[in-house]
Amino acid sequence: CDLKSVCFLFLPQIKKQKRSNGLSVSYSCQRVCSLLGNSTLLYVSYKKKRYLKPAEFFIINLAVSDLGLTLSLYPLAIISSFSHRWLFGRVFCIMYAFCGVLFGICSLTTLTLLSLVCFVKVCYPLYGNRFTATHGRLLLVCAWAYALVFACSPLAHWGEYGPEPYGTACCIDWRLSNQRSSARSYMVVLFALCYLLPCVLIVASYTRILLTLHASRRTMEQHISAPTHLSNIHTIIIKLSVAVCIGFFAAWSPYAVVSMWAAFGQIKSIPPLAFAMPAMFAKSSTIYNPIVYLLLRPNFRRVMWRDLGLLQRACFRCCLCSTIPQRPCRSKTVPLPWFTGLSNGLVMAITSQPASHQGFSESYLWRKLNRKQNVCYPYR
């Protein structure tokens, strides 16, 4: 069936509705977690904006791209999964796939650039100390341009966008990659430059970082017997490195394997669920990225727990105040000959007190006001 024909609207449906409903429930949970995680990460970054380091710009960009993917993909995917078919036509299918490729590759590129920056700063501190905010912004522009090139290529008919085989979402057309050489070449280049190359760079960077930290730790232990703060920093970096690598492989490896299987194997032998699960794993990257950087980076974690504590205390005060009954306030007309410029609302705010309060001083009002006001204050 040609994608440009009318039969595009009759997309394949999943035979078992329970499986499709399971995908929609999973997408719904992922969307909520992604919104909370990435919004919290952006909020924490805003609160510590004066103290942000240039390398932390990549974490902010990662949250922006993940949030963009969440807002553009999840709503359409959830609605279509509940209906067991794509509901939004060809134009929205292309837009959906375009946003998925754009934000997904931008996240991958940002993770790769972040690993390279950390590698330079740890292993070559002489050059790493020269890394400025201008360098960070320039690299972020390159990351978005890199993602935009691959996202726009199917629009220029190097590769094609279309419905995925399980029928409730859209992405790169897997069938054409198995039939046309141009679509297959796009898939191979995408696999090499947007999965294999980032994978090699991330693993090599963090491996070299861990080796450098191990060597410096051994040197430090020869001179200092007691554990120091530097050891804790090494532990944090090790945890962060391992978490980023595991998250990267868990999210994108299934998609990469299935794409090569569809390009060079028998696509008819691939079950629809084999296409649905990698897409779900790839979307899950929007969840673990904020978790990794919020929980494993002490400066981000400190701000988050502090503000969560303030929010918890504020909610507790609101709940406590709502359960305490308010006492009525009696009013009395008081002649006030002097007036210094206080408004009626401010007078009411200053003089409003419970009827049982005995410590209120009427002389305060006489000093502040110089005309007659209807003032709410307790009777004696």
JOWOGI-V745495 format. One line per field, one symbol per residue. phi: phi as a letter, one per 20 degrees, with the letter a starting at -180 (. if undefined). A space follows every 50 residues. Layout:
phi: ???
This chain:
phi: .ffeeffgfeffdffefffffffffffffffffffffffffffffffdff dfegfffffffffffffffffedfgfffffffemafddmfffffffffff fffffffffffffffffffffeecffeffefdffffffffffffffffff fegffemenbeaffgendbcaffffffeddffffffffffffedcffgff ffffffffffffffffffffffdceefcffffffffffffffffffffff edfgfffffffffddeffeefgffeffgffffffffefgfffefeddfff ffffffffffffffffffffffeefeefdedbedfcfdcdofefffffff efbffefdefdffffffeccbfcedebffe
